[in-house]
Amino acid sequence: MAYEFLKYIILPSNLFTLLIVISLICVLVFRFNKPVIILCSLTIALYFVFGSGPVAYFLLSKLEYEHPAYDVKSQTTPLDAIVILTADAEIKPLAPVSSNINPSSAYRILEASRIYNAFPESEIIITGAGNVPELMQQVLLSLNVPDASIKLDSLAASTYYSAVNLRPMLNDKKFVLVTSAGHMPRAMAVFQSQGLAPIAAPTEFISRQNIFAAQYLPSSRHLIHSDLAVHELLAIFWYQITGKIQ
């Protein structure tokens, strides 16, 4: 509960929204006195800082480039499994199966397919909650990945439970872990905490190593990117001080 409350407060977009509401209330009650002007200025400054490209890229790049992209040519021995962590998906009856998954899920499927083409003897394990693994499986099937090569874990409500659920299956096996690059440091730590030895296969690199090669003016897109980074950094920090994996 404490972690969820802290996460809600500390995410830049949530903090920005909260400050807007407080600022409006203060303007209505106290008009534009000096403290209210300072509060409004801080609210605007928050948006300009975390909504700017260089700041968002700086925060994300610290996470995204911790693990290099997976090079199939460097793998000289067979892989036992390719583990895909789910992102999000929902059924859209009038759309093709490729539209049932969100961009993060799509990136992960594409990366898993690339690795599977190099190691067709390996199995693909999709782990997540609800019907998302099944929807991602449908996309893999449409890419000619055999149904017999795909296994589903639909009972994992978080990355932690994915690692717990798959531990008996993956123990002493060589496998790659596919997830978004920004999520990879936390995902690796979670799986390693269960005594597993994943090989990182990050995908969906949002930032650039050159953080100044970005739009300087603030935007909602970069604010979302800052949210992603702060969320991951907070979860890692929470684990370091409490020993509890989120």
Buried (B, 14 or more C-beta within 10 A) or exposed (E): EEBEEEBEEBBBBBBBEBBBEBBEEBBEEEEEEEEBEEBBEEBBEBBEBBBBBBBBBBBBBBBBBBBEEBEBEEBEEEBBBBBBBBBBBEEEEEEEBEBBBBEBBBBBBBBBBBBBEEBEEBBBBBBBBBBBBBBBBBBBBEBEBEEEBBBBBBBBEBBBBBBBBBEEBBEEBBBBBBBBBBBBBBBBBBBEBBEBBBBBBBBBBBBBEEBEEBBEEBBEEBBBBBBBBBBBBBBBEBBEEEEEBB
